[in-house]
Amino acid sequence: MSAPLVDIQDLKVVFDTDDGVVTAVDSVGFSVMENEVLGLVGESGCGKSVTAMSILSLIPSPPGRLVSGKVIYQGRDLLSLSREKLRQVRGNRISMIFQDPMTALSPLHRVGAQLAEALLVHGRAGKKEAMAQAEAWLGKMGIPDPKETSLAYPYELSGGMQQRVMIAMAMMLDPHLIIADEPTTALDVTTSAQIFELLSEMRKDKTSILLITHDLGVIWETCDRVLVMYAGKIVEQAPVKDLFNTPAHPYTRELLKSMPTIDGGELYAISGQVPSALNFPAGCRFNDRCPDAFDRCRREQPPLMDLGGGRRSACFLAKEFVP
């Protein structure tokens, strides 16, 4: 097997709040391989976005703190690089599509100038060529009249158009890895399909993608492997077909049961709530919502056990679920 493109090791991130220390990401480790689409799923608040932002040291500090962890890329730990060296990687080799374009785009600069700046900062083009490429990418994103749009400020665009600008900015430098955090949240179904088609084309050019989404249908259609996250921890890892056919963690099974069905039947809701990151329960963090929990689950925290075939699960009953 080839070496990972990016290897995340023992990542732990906390936030200092007035109520106490919030553990957002707790001892998370995984790898993104070359030319792979890796999905990351879980309920809101489970730590997906914090994990993604930590890869490029984008967590605001304070209140955020990196307690431990490494992000190994091309033999270097990104978390130990100087700000200047990290800037050479951000956007250039590893780019990110943020969930909220309203806060990610500068309200003081025109859209075209912001796109061109990415090329100029990394020495990919001169000013004239950078502006031409910016307009071309706006066209690829399905934005009508790209030249006119390039002269607009973000507040003059709809949320969907702002999101497309963010996606263009992430893709235009042909990075090794795109971290896509809910990349089509503000887009309609047709445009979303076009964006995922573009992402698929990027993969043909050897670009890897870490895709964060709530849409398990998108995971099935686009991903090679899936990570399932709950309460700051990875609870399952598997090739996409294995995860859908024989999930090895009760939380994964509950997520799959909550998917909408074609017949339009009543939606299934997972009982209970995600525990507070200020005070996680003893034992397995899913034990109070799990239909299969027993006494050991309430006393001990199960490790992420290797099940073979690229599968791992943090459940004491995992081997009973996997044939």
Order of alpha helices (4+ residues) and beta strands (2+ residues): beta-beta-beta-alpha-beta-beta-alpha-beta-alpha-alpha-alpha-alpha-alpha-beta-alpha-beta-alpha-beta-beta-alpha-alpha-alpha-beta-beta-alpha
